[in-house]
Amino acid sequence: MRTSERKINKTLKTQIQKVFAQTVCDFKGVENTQSFLKDFFTDSEYETFAKRLAVAYWLKKGRSYENIKENLKVSSATIATVQTMLAKEGFQKALQKIEAEEWASTWSERIKKFVP
């Protein structure tokens, strides 16, 4: 039996998931967070989660399944799974953060042109 099939107490599950999320939140800066994630996840796991977010982002930007498959080297099934996840609150918040960062970066570059 795989570990994921062995269910733990629901209260304990909630508690350890909250501690994990808080731990990630408490890192200061991208470098520290990335260092933790690279150490915590296997290379394959880290790439899988990062690709999942990239698929969501590109779907929201209107890219085709074929374009996403070719560039991110993921299956149609993965893209379809992420497509169904786009409606979830967590994905929406993550994509909003990415878009806000893009917006800020774009305007920062535009303002730099006018400010010596």
C-alpha positions in Angstrom: 0.0 0.0 0.0 1.3 3.4 -1.0 1.6 6.1 1.7 -1.0 8.2 -0.1 -3.6 5.4 0.2 -3.1 5.2 4.0 -5.4 7.8 5.4 -4.5 9.8 8.5 -6.8 11.4 11.0 -8.6 14.3 9.3 -7.7 16.8 12.1 -4.1 15.8 11.9 -4.1 16.1 8.1 -5.5 19.6 8.4 -3.0 20.6 11.0 0.1 19.4 9.1 -1.1 20.9 5.8 -1.6 24.3 7.6 1.9 24.0 9.1 3.4 23.2 5.6 1.6 26.2 4.0 2.7 28.5 6.9 6.3 27.3 6.5 6.3 28.2 2.8 4.6 31.6 3.5 7.2 32.5 6.2 10.2 32.4 3.8 11.5 35.8 2.9 12.2 36.1 -0.8 12.1 33.9 -3.8 15.6 32.5 -3.3 14.9 31.2 0.2 11.6 29.7 -0.9 13.1 28.2 -4.0 15.9 26.7 -2.0 13.4 25.0 0.4 11.2 23.7 -2.5 14.2 22.3 -4.4 15.4 20.5 -1.2 11.9 19.4 -0.2 10.6 18.1 -3.5 12.4 15.7 -5.9 13.3 17.4 -9.2 10.4 15.6 -10.8 7.9 16.7 -8.2 9.1 20.3 -8.3 9.0 20.4 -12.1 5.5 18.8 -12.1 4.1 21.5 -9.8 5.8 24.3 -11.6 4.5 23.0 -15.0 1.0 22.8 -13.6 1.0 26.5 -12.8 2.6 27.3 -16.2 -0.2 25.3 -17.9 -2.8 27.2 -16.0 -1.2 30.6 -16.8 -0.9 29.8 -20.5 -4.5 28.4 -20.7 -5.7 31.7 -19.2 -3.7 33.6 -21.7 -5.5 31.6 -24.5 -2.7 29.4 -25.7 -3.7 26.2 -27.5 -3.3 22.7 -26.1 -0.9 22.0 -28.9 1.3 25.0 -28.1 1.3 24.1 -24.4 2.1 20.4 -25.1 5.0 21.3 -27.3 6.5 24.0 -25.1 6.0 22.5 -21.7 6.3 18.8 -22.7 3.0 17.8 -21.0 0.2 15.5 -22.1 -3.3 16.6 -23.3 -4.6 14.8 -20.2 -2.4 17.1 -17.9 -3.7 20.1 -19.7 -7.3 19.0 -19.4 -6.8 18.3 -15.7 -5.4 21.8 -15.2 -8.2 23.2 -17.3 -10.8 21.9 -14.7 -8.7 23.2 -11.9 -8.7 26.8 -13.2 -12.1 27.4 -11.6 -10.7 26.6 -8.2 -10.1 29.5 -5.8 -6.5 28.7 -5.1 -5.6 28.6 -8.8 -7.5 31.9 -9.4 -5.5 33.6 -6.6 -2.2 32.3 -7.9 -2.9 33.5 -11.4 -4.0 36.9 -10.1 -0.7 37.2 -8.3 1.2 36.4 -11.4 -0.8 38.9 -13.5 -0.4 41.6 -10.8 3.4 41.0 -10.9 3.3 41.2 -14.7 1.4 44.4 -14.6 3.7 46.0 -12.0 6.8 44.9 -14.1 5.3 46.3 -17.3 4.5 49.7 -15.7 7.8 49.8 -13.9 9.6 49.6 -17.2 7.4 52.2 -18.8 7.9 54.6 -15.9 11.7 54.1 -16.1 11.6 55.6 -19.6 10.3 58.9 -18.2 12.3 59.1 -15.0 16.1 59.6 -15.3 
